[in-house]
Amino acid sequence: MKLILKSGLSSDTVYTIDDLDDWPVEGTSLAVLGHPVKHSLSPPMHNAAIAELATTDKQFSAWTYYKFDIPPDRLEEALAKFHKTGFRGLNLTVPHKVLATELVTIGENEVELSGACNTLLYTASGYEGYNTDLYGMTQAIETDFSIRLKDKEVILLGAGGAARAAAIACSKAGVQRLTLANRTLSKLDTIATSLNRLEQRPTVKTCQLPGELPFTCDDLLVINATSLGLRPEDPAPADLSQLPSSTLVFDMIYNPARTALLKQGEALGMPVSNGIGMLVFQGERSLRIWSRKDPSPHEMLKAVRAAMNSI
Ligand code: NDP
C-alpha cells in the first residue's frame, strides 16, 4: 500500500536524517531505520494494520509508518532527531539492533539477554528499547507448525544476533535440549554465556558447520538463523539427510521464499516454513507496544505477501 499524504510525504519513499529537519508536526509518525532499507516490507505491513485499526478508532487515521536509510555512524544523532520530532515508535533492522542497546533505556529483560533491540517506544526522556524478534520467532514456529516449541529438541544454526535471540526464545519457551551449530565455533560462546544467565535453560551442545548434526530423539526442529540462503544461489548451511523425516525445518529467511535448506527439507518429506510469519509476528508486537491495541496479523501477512509479489 502506497500512502501519499497531504504534506507530500510518502510511505514508499526512502527518507534520510536530513529530512527530519523539516518533518511536519501533524499526525503520528513511525519508521523503520536500516542501512540499506529500500526493500523493507515493514512500511506496507504496518500501514495495512494501521488502516485496519483506523476502521474502529479514528485516531489511527493520522498514523503513518515510513522508512529511513540511516548509516550506523549517524544512529545516535538520528535517534536524538527522531525524538525531537516526536516519532512515536521506531523499528531497527540491519545493522542497528546491537548498537541501539547502548543508546536507549532498556524496556524489557529480553534486550539485555539478547544484546539487541528492534523496537523503540517514545517516552518523554528518550526511547525505550524492546526486542520483539523473540516473540515473533516463537509465535511463527508454533503457528506455522501447530506445535509447542517446548516439546521440541532444537538444532539452531547460526551465532549472530538472530541466533542469539532465537536461543533465548527457545529457553524461555521451555525447550529442554538445544544444539547450537555455527561455521565459526568460537562465536557460540556468547550465546552459551547469555543462556547461563537464565534460570530456566536447556541442556546445550555445540557443533561446527558444516558437519553432522547431533540429535537424541525424533521430535526435532531445525531453525536456520544464518544468513546463508539470502542469495538464491546459496547452498544450505547444513545437511538434513541424516535427520528423521519428521524433523520440522524453520528458516528465518523469507526472501527467497524457498532456500536450499527448505528445498532439501521438502525433498526429504519434512514439514518446512520460512520467515514470513516471524516478520509478521515481530511487527504485530511492535505495533501493539506503540498503539496499545491488538493489530491484525492477518492484515499484516496479506500486505507482506502483496508487497513481495510486487518486488
Ligand atoms: P548476522 O550477520 O549477525 O549472523 C550471520 C550468521 O550467518 C552467522 O552465524 C554466520 O556464521 C552465518 N553465515 C554467514 N555466511 C555464512 C556462510 N557462507 N556459511 C555458513 N554460515 C554463514 O545475521 P543476523 O543474525 O542478524 O541474521 C541472520 C538471518 O536471520 C538473516 O538471514 C536475517 O535476514 C534473518 N532474520 C529474519 C528475521 C525475520 O523476521 N524473519 C528477523 C531477524 C533476522 P559465522 O559466525 O561463521 O560468520
Residues whose N, C-alpha, C, O or C-beta is under 5 A from the ligand:
A	BS01	NDP	G158 A159 G160 G161 A162 A163 N182 R183 T184 K187 A225 T226 S227 L228 P237 M252 I253 G275 M278 L279
